[in-house]
Amino acid sequence: MSSAESKSREVPPSRRVADELRLAITSGDLAPGDQLPSERVLAERHQVARNTAREAIRILADEGLVTAIHGKGVFVRKPQRLLRFGSERYSNRVREETGLSPYRAEVSKQGRTARVDCTSITRVPPPEDIAERLNLRPDTDTVARRENWYYADEEPVQVGVTYIPWTIADGSPLGNSAQMGKGSLYARFEERGHRITRVREEISARMPSPDETRGLAIPDGVPVVDVVHTGIDQDGQPFEVTHFVMRGDLNGLDYNMPVED
């Protein structure tokens, strides 16, 4: 027996089928949106049991390459990535020209339709990590907590929870309304004396929680991107923190930053 034959036999049959399907996807033989052969067809084609074919498909699903649609079949996933354009998304110029929030302006620029659902606005003590970023005391200070779910062409792409010091939010739509008006959130901040001039964004990746998987309709094997955004005003003071959880398959990050001396 040759070494190549020996090595081939060492690979589990499900992995071998998955490898061949993956190659067909990456080479373009199976294009985004194409339907994979059924388990029965795969089993016959590769001379394996149907449960082996099923396991091969599961491997590809865990890698985020395919998605199963109940009653229809398994399809190669279509890449539809939204790009988050770093500091440009918070541009005061863009906000003043469009009258839109950063997310709506960004999605519109990419030819898609945005929807944002504000699901709750509450007054709460800040979590310790949020209090630290906002220079607050978690035992005495409070914040407005705003939870928003973001959609592009009706597909859920991210959730964001914004924390605003109550001293800023009190008496403003920031603390009591889902309707932000023209210019959205950052126009209301500017009315309270906080014009956004700098941002800090801390970025990491992880696998989603069960609640995130359900809420964002995340396919098997797809991670989320965690972005902790801090808005900083003209006086160098932090005035809001938003924790974004973004589907890794539908979001990308594009930053164009000056290099410090």
Secondary structure, DSSP 8 states (H G I E B T S, - for coil): --HHHHHHHHS-HHHHHHHHHHHHHHHTSS-TT-B---HHHHHHHHT--HHHHHHHHHHHHHTTSEEEETTTEEEE-----EEE-GGGGG-HHHHHHH---HHHHHHHHTT--EEEEEEEEEEE---HHHHHHHT--TTT--EEEEEEEEEETTEEEEEEEEEEEHHHHTTSHHHH-S---TTHHHHHHHHTT----EEEEEEEEE---HHHHHHTT--TT--EEEEEEEEE-TTS-EEEEEEEEEETTTEEE--------
